Amino acid sequence: MQLEESSDAKKDASFICGVVEGFYGRPWTLDQRKDLFVKLQEWGMNSYLYAPKDDYKHRAYWRELYSVEEAEHLTLLITAAKECNITFIYALSPGLDITYSSSKEMVILKRKLDQVAQFGCTAFALLFDDIEAEMTESDKEAFQSFAQAQVSVTNEVYEHLNQPKEFLFCPTQYCASRAVPDVPNSEYLNTVGSKLAPGIDVMWTGPKVISRLITPASIDELTEVLRRKPVIWDNLHANDYDQKRIFLGPYTGRPSALLAKLKGVLTNPNCEYGANFVAIHTVAQWSKCSIEHAHDENQSSDAVSAVSADIKLEQESRNGRSDDEDVSLPMLVYHSRLALKKSLQLWLPEFKRTKSMWGPISKPHVNNVPPVTFNATGQSGVPCCSSGSLEEGGTSPGSAPMPTADHSSAEDANELASDATLTPCLVDGTESAGSSSMVSLDRVAECLEPMETVESTSSASSQAKNLDVEDVDDHDVKESPVKEEMPSAPEHEEGDIVMESERKEEEEDYQLSVDDLCLLCDLFYLPFEHGPQGMQLLQEFNWLKLNAHLVASNPFQPTAASSPEVKEWHERAQKFDAMSHALNKLFTRLTYINNRELLYELYPYVWDMRGVVALLNSYVKWLSFNQGSKQGFLSGEQEPWVFRGGLAADLQRLLPLESVNDLFLYKSPETPTRQVYTIRPYLASDERNVYQLCHRLHIARTGANFCDMEKIFHSYPNLLGDIHFGAFVTLSPEFCFVVEDDNSVVGFVAAAANAKDLQRQIRVAWVPEMQTKYPELFHGHSTEKSNIPEALKDLATKLQRLHTNDLPDALLTYHPSQLKMWLSDTVIDHSVSKRLLTCAVAALRAHGSSGCHVYDVDVCSMEFYSRLGFVELKNVTHDQDVMYFGRIF
């Protein structure tokens, strides 16, 4: 699609508009860059700035010349750009260790740029961002200031290259927050403005490193200091500072009035190339506009049209999306949501392009993106042109319209097993203290930017909570106490793994739609705001959680007799379930796309998000079927909007969890898979499946012949289930959860909030029932016991212990709840055990418990529970035959 140019753009052909590849992480490939050049040309953009931080000869080893192979690569790249009429701007960053006054250094610098010029490059940039504002002694003798040293070197190189038509300079003080003391009074910026050659353009990121809003007034102020129009290096869509975030929202926060005040705009987008379609295309749309839509007294026809579009979009958001209704604006008016809609319509065909990808999924981020620090002079000390710890908090999206997610039928919405859950994706499990509404961002610290966390100024213990999830290696996690090969266990079907040969895009149910992409973008919107549907998820779950008391004493009664408040709660719970369904559908459809390259880039993020939403949906169902929270929710002290992790983290922090951050550390699958697992509250109808699972797992654990064991247990088909699960499901069903795959129950967790009460009830009610059911197993020393098969003797002992063992008081002081979990070794998702435990812990936490223990841990399950954060409790009992494991939450 060729975007139509505005009259202003036609008049100013020198306006620089394009992309800067300037992030920390794996650089884009040659084919991706060639594809970018084609798109830039189609969309009316004209520039590409080459500045990948992981090209070591661009920054760390800037003195070294390119090898023959590297030279060929760059030559191909420059040639491809020229073929598309795209200006290739080569950037060099010598500021880390250059001696400005050294003639030898100048020779090396010129030689490096001369080599790139020989490749066919005609446009250049020198970048002095993210460096220490210090000079060597020789530099101090030669130059009066740091700015003068940089300007001198830049001017000399500019002249050496015969004053290229396009030559860019990135200052060390590249945003208002780093100007000392401020922009008008910055000696550094004033020196740059007065001494830098007039033909050199200066780059600027706005008020912050990542700027929520760039105003015309701020640019006017800067222009007066620099004595030239700036070129914006825009980090709005940069995501190299947070491996859990990707930004798919439209270009916004930059009034179109800026176009007349800028020399250009270069967007520095996501590390994942394929995810940048919307980011770049909406910049192209914005650059062709001449006025911004506004809700003010301006009564021009264009402004009125913009307001009308807002009204239509708000109705669309409330009533569900409709592609039949055309919400349009005059060509020269920019509206971010309409620009998004146009971009999505063009992005959709990209998913159908056939592109191959092999090997494990690997995010392009680096784990050592340096944080920004400030020395005594206030200068930035380490690399962070697009990343690091920044300084501004997000805006309040609370007033944004909330579109309804694609709903399934009412019957599906009521189905307990309707939601397939996956692992939550971030580490902090706290909610805002005293928060009555999670949609208000007014309390966000205004000095924080998206990647800066509260932990940076808090205690060390808080900092420890924000571990990098990508550092966790769960490949060897022992997911179950039973990991021996089960004779009856089916092999994993190939359908579990997304194979390139499996394409169902021709089938309507498996085709991505624009609505799916709209949901995708709303979930991964922008650094300072979530999309409308993302905000709706936050609002709905937070409302359900805060109003759980409405169903705490009212069993689920979907009849007219229910109170309006209870009805509303259940209706909104169904609405949240439908929203989870929509995300499930998006995930499934994504796995069938032909563009494997794009799948590999988006899959980890959608997998994470789906896991968090599904976990919350499981929790909502638990509230619904177990009469809510009896003791209310305990809240944390952290503000939820200023942490890493984006929407997924904001959602996860709404759970009543504070000290189980390790349960949210995991690695996403290395190969795309559509096999998912459903975690939901236990129902009475699950008893048979759960008992059968206990039976299979026990046989697998013993390693005995399957047929022989089946004969032995023929007379006791429910014995194993009664021993391991029966008491919990009979006496404490509200704390029991099951996990299913597509076919059957593959795991369960059973818990009791008060282990002492459970033990008392077992003695009073459960043991007598077992004595009636299995009289021969309770005749401890009679001759009948000698007739019991050897394989049943240990089980008989465990059955008798139900009424003979007392739980020590030392155990119950910090671990008052009891828990037991079993998981089949057919489970291929290494995070399921953590998610299953998270559900149980959230339920126990909501009922006031602060810790749980596992009773009678054996050798087979020690490693399993240890990996879930349980530790052996050695000093709580003198009984050497009984082992307890516990964890506090």
ZAMARGU-4260 file (C-alpha; in steps of 0.2 Angstrom, whole numbers, plus 5000, padded with zeros to 4 digits):
<rodrens>
0) 5000/5000/5000 | 5007/5017/4995 | 5002/5030/5008 | 4997/5046/5001 | 5008/5061/5005
5) 5002/5077/5012 | 5006/5093/5004 | 5018/5098/5019 | 5028/5082/5016 | 5029/5085/4997
10) 5035/5102/5000 | 5049/5096/5012 | 5057/5081/5004 | 5071/5082/5016 | 5060/5076/5030
15) 5069/5061/5037 | 5056/5047/5041 | 5060/5029/5044 | 5068/5016/5056 | 5083/5015/5067
20) 5089/4998/5071 | 5097/5003/5088 | 5092/4991/5101 | 5101/4979/5112 | 5099/4961/5107
25) 5101/4950/5091 | 5101/4961/5076 | 5089/4958/5061 | 5094/4947/5047 | 5099/4952/5029
30) 5082/4946/5023 | 5073/4955/5036 | 5081/4971/5032 | 5078/4969/5014 | 5060/4966/5018
35) 5060/4982/5028 | 5067/4992/5014 | 5053/4986/5002 | 5040/4991/5015 | 5047/5008/5019
40) 5047/5012/5001 | 5029/5006/4999 | 5024/5017/5014 | 5032/5032/5008 | 5046/5032/5021
45) 5064/5036/5016 | 5077/5032/5029 | 5086/5017/5038 | 5099/5020/5052 | 5110/5006/5055
50) 5115/5006/5073 | 5113/4988/5081 | 5121/4988/5098 | 5126/4970/5095 | 5136/4974/5080
55) 5152/4975/5090 | 5161/4985/5077 | 5148/4998/5078 | 5151/5002/5096 | 5163/4991/5107
60) 5176/4988/5094 | 5173/5003/5083 | 5191/5005/5078 | 5191/4988/5069 | 5188/4987/5050
65) 5175/4975/5043 | 5181/4959/5037 | 5179/4954/5019 | 5163/4944/5023 | 5156/4958/5034
70) 5160/4970/5020 | 5150/4960/5008 | 5136/4959/5019 | 5135/4978/5022 | 5137/4981/5003
75) 5122/4970/4999 | 5112/4979/5013 | 5117/4997/5006 | 5113/4991/4988 | 5096/4984/4993
80) 5092/5001/5002 | 5097/5011/4986 | 5086/4999/4975 | 5071/5004/4986 | 5076/5023/4987
85) 5080/5021/5005 | 5094/5031/5012 | 5105/5020/5022 | 5113/5029/5036 | 5128/5021/5044
90) 5130/5025/5063 | 5146/5023/5073 | 5147/5025/5092 | 5165/5029/5097 | 5161/5037/5113
95) 5164/5023/5125 | 5183/5025/5124 | 5189/5038/5111 | 5202/5050/5115 | 5195/5066/5107
100) 5212/5075/5106 | 5221/5061/5098 | 5226/5063/5080 | 5229/5044/5079 | 5211/5041/5085
105) 5204/5053/5071 | 5214/5044/5058 | 5206/5027/5064 | 5189/5035/5064 | 5190/5042/5047
110) 5197/5026/5040 | 5183/5016/5047 | 5170/5028/5039 | 5180/5028/5023 | 5178/5009/5022
115) 5159/5010/5024 | 5159/5024/5011 | 5167/5012/4999 | 5153/5000/5002 | 5142/5013/4994
120) 5136/5022/5009 | 5133/5041/5008 | 5124/5045/5024 | 5132/5044/5041 | 5129/5047/5060
125) 5140/5048/5075 | 5132/5043/5091 | 5138/5049/5108 | 5124/5042/5119 | 5125/5032/5135
130) 5143/5036/5139 | 5152/5043/5154 | 5153/5062/5153 | 5172/5062/5157 | 5187/5066/5147
135) 5205/5060/5148 | 5218/5073/5155 | 5224/5076/5137 | 5207/5080/5131 | 5204/5092/5146
140) 5220/5101/5140 | 5214/5102/5122 | 5195/5106/5125 | 5186/5117/5136 | 5171/5105/5138
145) 5165/5088/5134 | 5153/5095/5122 | 5166/5105/5113 | 5177/5089/5111 | 5162/5079/5103
150) 5158/5094/5092 | 5176/5096/5086 | 5177/5077/5081 | 5160/5077/5073 | 5164/5093/5063
155) 5181/5086/5057 | 5173/5070/5051 | 5159/5079/5043 | 5171/5089/5033 | 5182/5074/5029
160) 5167/5065/5021 | 5164/5081/5011 | 5149/5087/5020 | 5136/5072/5017 | 5118/5078/5013
165) 5113/5068/5028 | 5124/5067/5043 | 5117/5064/5061 | 5124/5068/5078 | 5117/5060/5094
170) 5122/5070/5109 | 5125/5063/5127 | 5111/5073/5133 | 5099/5066/5121 | 5083/5069/5131
175) 5076/5083/5142 | 5078/5072/5158 | 5097/5071/5155 | 5099/5089/5151 | 5109/5097/5165
180) 5101/5107/5173 | 5088/5108/5160 | 5086/5111/5141 | 5087/5130/5140 | 5102/5131/5153
185) 5112/5116/5147 | 5129/5121/5144 | 5132/5105/5134 | 5117/5108/5123 | 5120/5126/5120
190) 5138/5122/5115 | 5131/5109/5103 | 5119/5121/5095 | 5132/5135/5093 | 5147/5125/5088
195) 5140/5110/5078 | 5141/5113/5059 | 5124/5119/5052 | 5122/5104/5040 | 5123/5091/5054
200) 5106/5086/5061 | 5104/5082/5080 | 5094/5067/5087 | 5083/5068/5102 | 5071/5056/5111
205) 5060/5069/5119 | 5057/5072/5137 | 5063/5055/5142 | 5072/5041/5135 | 5055/5033/5131
210) 5043/5047/5130 | 5025/5046/5133 | 5021/5063/5125 | 5032/5075/5115 | 5024/5092/5114
215) 5027/5106/5101 | 5032/5117/5115 | 5046/5106/5121 | 5052/5105/5103 | 5051/5124/5101
220) 5062/5126/5117 | 5075/5113/5110 | 5075/5121/5093 | 5080/5137/5100 | 5095/5129/5110
225) 5101/5118/5095 | 5098/5132/5082 | 5090/5118/5071 | 5076/5107/5070 | 5079/5090/5079
230) 5077/5072/5072 | 5067/5062/5084 | 5075/5045/5089 | 5058/5038/5095 | 5059/5023/5108
235) 5040/5022/5110 | 5040/5004/5103 | 5057/4998/5110 | 5056/4983/5120 | 5074/4978/5123
240) 5073/4982/5142 | 5060/4969/5146 | 5059/4952/5140 | 5041/4950/5144 | 5035/4965/5134
245) 5032/4968/5116 | 5023/4983/5109 | 5010/4981/5095 | 5000/4997/5098 | 4999/5012/5086
250) 5011/5027/5086 | 5003/5040/5098 | 5008/5054/5109 | 5015/5064/5096 | 5004/5078/5089
255) 5004/5080/5070 | 5009/5099/5074 | 5026/5092/5077 | 5029/5088/5058 | 5032/5106/5054
260) 5044/5108/5069 | 5055/5092/5066 | 5068/5088/5053 | 5063/5070/5055 | 5057/5055/5065
265) 5066/5038/5066 | 5057/5024/5076 | 5068/5012/5086 | 5055/4997/5087 | 5054/4980/5095
270) 5069/4968/5094 | 5057/4956/5085 | 5057/4962/5067 | 5040/4954/5062 | 5031/4962/5076
275) 5035/4979/5070 | 5022/4980/5056 | 5010/4991/5066 | 5024/5002/5074 | 5031/5007/5058
280) 5016/5008/5047 | 5007/5019/5060 | 5022/5031/5060 | 5021/5031/5041 | 5002/5036/5042
285) 5007/5049/5055 | 5020/5057/5045 | 5008/5060/5030 | 4995/5069/5041 | 4995/5088/5044
290) 4983/5090/5059 | 4979/5080/5074 | 4961/5075/5079 | 4956/5085/5094 | 4942/5086/5107
295) 4943/5105/5108 | 4934/5121/5102 | 4942/5119/5085 | 4926/5117/5074 | 4935/5114/5057
300) 4927/5100/5047 | 4942/5089/5050 | 4941/5091/5069 | 4922/5087/5069 | 4926/5072/5059
305) 4939/5066/5071 | 4926/5068/5086 | 4913/5058/5076 | 4926/5045/5073 | 4929/5044/5092
310) 4911/5042/5096 | 4910/5028/5083 | 4925/5019/5090 | 4918/5021/5108 | 4902/5012/5102
315) 4912/4999/5093 | 4922/4996/5109 | 4906/4994/5119 | 4896/4983/5107 | 4910/4973/5099
320) 4920/4976/5084 | 4912/4977/5067 | 4922/4977/5051 | 4906/4981/5042 | 4905/4999/5048
325) 4918/5010/5040 | 4925/5023/5053 | 4934/5035/5042 | 4943/5052/5043 | 4950/5064/5031
330) 4967/5059/5024 | 4976/5072/5033 | 4969/5068/5051 | 4978/5056/5061 | 4968/5045/5074
335) 4979/5032/5083 | 4965/5018/5084 | 4960/5021/5066 | 4978/5020/5061 | 4979/5004/5070
340) 4964/4997/5061 | 4971/5001/5044 | 4988/4993/5049 | 4980/4977/5055 | 4971/4975/5039
345) 4987/4976/5030 | 4997/4965/5043 | 4985/4951/5041 | 4992/4944/5025 | 5009/4944/5032
350) 5003/4929/5043 | 4999/4919/5028 | 5015/4922/5019 | 5025/4905/5019 | 5041/4908/5029
355) 5051/4894/5037 | 5059/4894/5054 | 5069/4880/5063 | 5077/4876/5079 | 5072/4882/5097
360) 5062/4898/5100 | 5075/4911/5106 | 5070/4929/5111 | 5082/4942/5103 | 5084/4951/5119
365) 5101/4951/5129 | 5101/4948/5148 | 5114/4961/5152 | 5106/4977/5145 | 5115/4989/5156
370) 5104/5000/5168 | 5106/5019/5168 | 5116/5026/5182 | 5120/5044/5186 | 5136/5051/5192
375) 5138/5067/5203 | 5136/5078/5187 | 5120/5070/5183 | 5126/5062/5167 | 5121/5045/5161
380) 5134/5032/5164 | 5130/5017/5154 | 5122/5012/5137 | 5104/5015/5136 | 5099/5024/5120
385) 5083/5013/5120 | 5083/5004/5136 | 5089/5003/5154 | 5081/5011/5169 | 5071/5026/5164
390) 5062/5039/5173 | 5043/5041/5168 | 5028/5032/5174 | 5013/5027/5162 | 4998/5037/5159
395) 4981/5033/5165 | 4971/5023/5152 | 4957/5022/5164 | 4945/5032/5153 | 4949/5021/5137
400) 4934/5013/5130 | 4932/4994/5134 | 4928/4983/5119 | 4920/4967/5123 | 4930/4951/5119
405) 4923/4939/5106 | 4910/4929/5116 | 4906/4911/5115 | 4890/4903/5119 | 4882/4904/5136
410) 4884/4886/5138 | 4902/4886/5134 | 4904/4901/5146 | 4897/4890/5160 | 4908/4875/5157
415) 4921/4873/5170 | 4934/4864/5158 | 4932/4878/5145 | 4948/4886/5149 | 4965/4880/5145
420) 4978/4887/5157 | 4997/4890/5155 | 5010/4897/5166 | 5010/4915/5172 | 5024/4925/5167
425) 5031/4937/5179 | 5038/4936/5197 | 5029/4948/5208 | 5012/4942/5215 | 5006/4957/5225
430) 4992/4968/5223 | 4990/4987/5226 | 4988/4992/5244 | 4971/4999/5247 | 4967/4999/5229
435) 4948/5000/5225 | 4951/5001/5206 | 4966/4994/5197 | 4961/5005/5182 | 4968/5021/5189
440) 4986/5026/5186 | 4985/5043/5195 | 4996/5036/5209 | 5010/5030/5198 | 5027/5039/5203
445) 5029/5052/5189 | 5048/5049/5190 | 5048/5032/5183 | 5048/5026/5165 | 5042/5009/5159
450) 5057/4998/5163 | 5061/5006/5180 | 5055/4996/5194 | 5050/5000/5212 | 5063/4987/5217
455) 5077/4999/5211 | 5074/5010/5226 | 5067/4997/5239 | 5075/4983/5249 | 5086/4970/5243
460) 5073/4957/5247 | 5061/4966/5236 | 5074/4966/5222 | 5077/4948/5224 | 5059/4945/5219
465) 5062/4952/5201 | 5072/4938/5195 | 5074/4936/5176 | 5063/4922/5171 | 5073/4918/5156
470) 5087/4913/5167 | 5077/4898/5174 | 5081/4882/5166 | 5066/4870/5168 | 5071/4857/5155
475) 5076/4845/5168 | 5062/4848/5180 | 5055/4833/5188 | 5037/4836/5185 | 5030/4822/5195
480) 5035/4811/5210 | 5032/4797/5196 | 5044/4800/5181 | 5047/4781/5178 | 5040/4775/5161
485) 5021/4771/5163 | 5017/4755/5154 | 5000/4762/5150 | 5005/4780/5146 | 5002/4785/5128
490) 5016/4793/5118 | 5014/4811/5115 | 5005/4814/5098 | 5014/4824/5085 | 4999/4835/5086
495) 5006/4842/5102 | 5020/4850/5093 | 5016/4862/5079 | 5023/4855/5063 | 5026/4865/5047
500) 5016/4852/5038 | 5001/4855/5048 | 4992/4870/5041 | 4974/4873/5043 | 4973/4891/5037
505) 4961/4885/5023 | 4948/4880/5037 | 4939/4895/5043 | 4940/4890/5061 | 4958/4891/5060
510) 4960/4907/5051 | 4966/4923/5060 | 4955/4938/5058 | 4957/4957/5060 | 4948/4955/5077
515) 4961/4942/5083 | 4975/4954/5078 | 4966/4968/5087 | 4965/4958/5103 | 4984/4953/5101
520) 4988/4972/5100 | 4977/4977/5114 | 4986/4964/5125 | 5003/4970/5120 | 5000/4989/5117
525) 5012/5002/5123 | 5024/5006/5137 | 5012/5018/5146 | 4995/5010/5142 | 4986/4994/5139
530) 4974/4992/5125 | 4956/4993/5128 | 4953/4975/5129 | 4968/4973/5140 | 4961/4986/5152
535) 4945/4977/5151 | 4953/4961/5157 | 4961/4970/5172 | 4945/4979/5176 | 4934/4963/5176
540) 4945/4952/5186 | 4949/4966/5199 | 4930/4969/5201 | 4927/4950/5203 | 4941/4949/5216
545) 4935/4964/5226 | 4917/4959/5226 | 4920/4940/5230 | 4911/4943/5246 | 4895/4944/5236
550) 4896/4925/5233 | 4905/4921/5249 | 4889/4916/5257 | 4878/4913/5242 | 4880/4897/5232
555) 4879/4898/5214 | 4860/4900/5209 | 4858/4906/5191 | 4840/4909/5194 | 4828/4924/5196
560) 4828/4921/5214 | 4847/4926/5216 | 4850/4944/5221 | 4855/4957/5208 | 4872/4958/5215
565) 4876/4940/5215 | 4868/4939/5197 | 4880/4953/5192 | 4895/4944/5199 | 4891/4928/5190
570) 4887/4937/5174 | 4904/4946/5174 | 4913/4930/5179 | 4905/4922/5163 | 4911/4938/5153
575) 4929/4935/5160 | 4928/4917/5154 | 4922/4923/5137 | 4937/4934/5136 | 4948/4920/5140
580) 4940/4910/5127 | 4944/4924/5114 | 4963/4923/5119 | 4963/4904/5118 | 4956/4905/5100
585) 4969/4918/5096 | 4983/4907/5102 | 4976/4891/5093 | 4974/4901/5077 | 4992/4908/5078
590) 4999/4891/5079 | 4992/4887/5062 | 4999/4901/5052 | 5011/4899/5038 | 5023/4912/5043
595) 5034/4902/5055 | 5046/4916/5057 | 5032/4927/5064 | 5025/4913/5074 | 5042/4911/5083
600) 5043/4929/5087 | 5025/4931/5094 | 5023/4914/5102 | 5032/4916/5119 | 5022/4932/5122
605) 5005/4925/5118 | 5009/4909/5127 | 5014/4919/5143 | 4998/4930/5142 | 4987/4916/5139
610) 4994/4907/5154 | 4991/4922/5165 | 4973/4925/5159 | 4969/4907/5161 | 4976/4906/5178
615) 4965/4920/5184 | 4950/4912/5175 | 4953/4896/5185 | 4954/4907/5201 | 4937/4915/5196
620) 4929/4898/5194 | 4936/4893/5211 | 4928/4908/5219 | 4911/4905/5209 | 4910/4886/5214
625) 4917/4888/5232 | 4907/4903/5238 | 4921/4916/5236 | 4934/4921/5249 | 4929/4920/5267
630) 4942/4931/5274 | 4945/4943/5260 | 4961/4947/5251 | 4978/4952/5258 | 4986/4966/5248
635) 5004/4970/5245 | 5012/4987/5246 | 5018/4988/5228 | 5010/4999/5215 | 5005/4987/5201
640) 5009/4999/5186 | 5027/5002/5188 | 5035/4985/5187 | 5042/4975/5173 | 5031/4963/5163
645) 5017/4974/5156 | 4999/4968/5156 | 5003/4950/5160 | 5012/4956/5176 | 4998/4968/5180
650) 4986/4954/5179 | 4996/4941/5189 | 4999/4954/5203 | 4980/4954/5206 | 4981/4937/5213
655) 4982/4936/5232 | 5000/4930/5232 | 5015/4939/5239 | 5029/4926/5243 | 5028/4913/5229
660) 5037/4922/5215 | 5047/4906/5211 | 5031/4898/5205 | 5031/4911/5191 | 5049/4907/5185
665) 5050/4896/5170 | 5055/4895/5152 | 5042/4895/5138 | 5043/4880/5126 | 5058/4879/5114
670) 5046/4873/5100 | 5029/4880/5097 | 5016/4868/5104 | 4997/4869/5105 | 4995/4856/5118
675) 4988/4865/5133 | 4981/4860/5150 | 4966/4865/5159 | 4966/4868/5178 | 4950/4870/5186
680) 4941/4867/5203 | 4937/4848/5207 | 4920/4842/5204 | 4911/4827/5211 | 4911/4819/5194
685) 4930/4820/5193 | 4932/4806/5207 | 4933/4791/5195 | 4946/4800/5184 | 4956/4805/5199
690) 4956/4788/5207 | 4961/4780/5191 | 4976/4792/5189 | 4981/4788/5207 | 4980/4770/5202
695) 4991/4772/5186 | 5004/4783/5195 | 5006/4771/5209 | 5009/4756/5198 | 5022/4767/5188
700) 5031/4771/5204 | 5033/4754/5210 | 5039/4748/5193 | 5029/4732/5195 | 5022/4722/5181
705) 5006/4731/5176 | 4996/4716/5173 | 5001/4708/5190 | 4997/4724/5199 | 4980/4725/5190
710) 4976/4708/5197 | 4981/4713/5215 | 4970/4729/5215 | 4955/4720/5206 | 4947/4718/5224
715) 4953/4736/5229 | 4950/4747/5214 | 4948/4763/5225 | 4961/4759/5238 | 4974/4771/5231
720) 4962/4785/5228 | 4955/4783/5246 | 4972/4784/5254 | 4980/4798/5244 | 4965/4809/5239
725) 4948/4803/5247 | 4949/4812/5263 | 4953/4829/5255 | 4940/4828/5242 | 4927/4822/5255
730) 4931/4834/5269 | 4940/4849/5260 | 4934/4849/5242 | 4935/4868/5241 | 4954/4867/5240
735) 4955/4853/5227 | 4960/4856/5209 | 4962/4845/5194 | 4972/4847/5178 | 4967/4840/5161
740) 4974/4838/5144 | 4963/4835/5129 | 4958/4818/5135 | 4958/4815/5153 | 4963/4821/5171
745) 4982/4821/5171 | 4985/4828/5188 | 4977/4835/5204 | 4981/4845/5220 | 4972/4842/5236
750) 4973/4854/5251 | 4965/4858/5267 | 4967/4876/5275 | 4967/4869/5293 | 4977/4853/5294
755) 4973/4850/5312 | 4954/4851/5308 | 4956/4840/5294 | 4965/4827/5305 | 4951/4828/5317
760) 4938/4826/5304 | 4947/4811/5297 | 4947/4802/5313 | 4929/4806/5316 | 4922/4803/5299
765) 4934/4796/5286 | 4942/4782/5296 | 4926/4774/5301 | 4921/4774/5283 | 4937/4766/5278
770) 4936/4753/5292 | 4919/4748/5285 | 4925/4748/5267 | 4942/4739/5270 | 4940/4729/5287
775) 4953/4716/5282 | 4966/4730/5280 | 4963/4737/5298 | 4965/4720/5307 | 4983/4725/5311
780) 4989/4709/5320 | 4977/4696/5315 | 4980/4681/5305 | 4970/4688/5291 | 4984/4701/5288
785) 4996/4687/5283 | 4984/4684/5268 | 4986/4702/5261 | 4997/4702/5246 | 5014/4710/5249
790) 5011/4724/5238 | 4996/4730/5249 | 5005/4729/5265 | 5013/4746/5264 | 4996/4753/5259
795) 4987/4745/5273 | 5000/4753/5285 | 4997/4770/5277 | 4978/4768/5279 | 4980/4764/5297
800) 4991/4779/5300 | 4976/4790/5296 | 4970/4789/5314 | 4986/4785/5323 | 4998/4799/5319
805) 4997/4817/5326 | 5003/4832/5318 | 5016/4841/5328 | 5012/4858/5335 | 5029/4864/5328
810) 5024/4860/5311 | 5007/4869/5312 | 5014/4885/5319 | 5021/4891/5302 | 5013/4878/5290
815) 4995/4876/5296 | 4988/4869/5279 | 4991/4852/5272 | 4993/4849/5253 | 4996/4834/5242
820) 4999/4834/5223 | 5001/4821/5209 | 5005/4824/5191 | 5006/4812/5177 | 5023/4810/5167
825) 5013/4812/5151 | 5012/4831/5155 | 5024/4839/5143 | 5022/4857/5149 | 5036/4859/5162
830) 5026/4874/5171 | 5010/4864/5175 | 5015/4859/5192 | 5019/4877/5196 | 5003/4883/5190
835) 4993/4869/5199 | 5002/4873/5215 | 4998/4892/5212 | 4980/4889/5211 | 4980/4879/5228
840) 4991/4892/5236 | 4980/4907/5230 | 4964/4898/5237 | 4973/4894/5254 | 4980/4912/5254
845) 4962/4919/5251 | 4956/4910/5267 | 4970/4917/5278 | 4983/4903/5277 | 5001/4908/5277
850) 5010/4891/5274 | 5007/4873/5270 | 5016/4856/5272 | 5016/4840/5263 | 5014/4825/5274
855) 5024/4809/5273 | 5035/4813/5259 | 5044/4799/5251 | 5061/4797/5241 | 5052/4798/5225
860) 5043/4814/5228 | 5057/4824/5237 | 5064/4832/5222 | 5047/4836/5215 | 5042/4846/5230
865) 5059/4853/5232 | 5058/4861/5214 | 5041/4868/5219 | 5049/4878/5233 | 5046/4866/5248
870) 5060/4863/5260 | 5062/4848/5272 | 5056/4852/5290 | 5069/4843/5300 | 5065/4849/5318
875) 5046/4847/5319 | 5045/4829/5323 | 5056/4815/5332 | 5048/4802/5321 | 5062/4796/5310
880) 5050/4787/5298 | 5040/4802/5294 | 5046/4816/5283 | 5038/4833/5281 | 5041/4846/5268
885) 5034/4864/5269 | 5034/4881/5262 | 5028/4898/5268 | 5017/4910/5258
</rodrens>
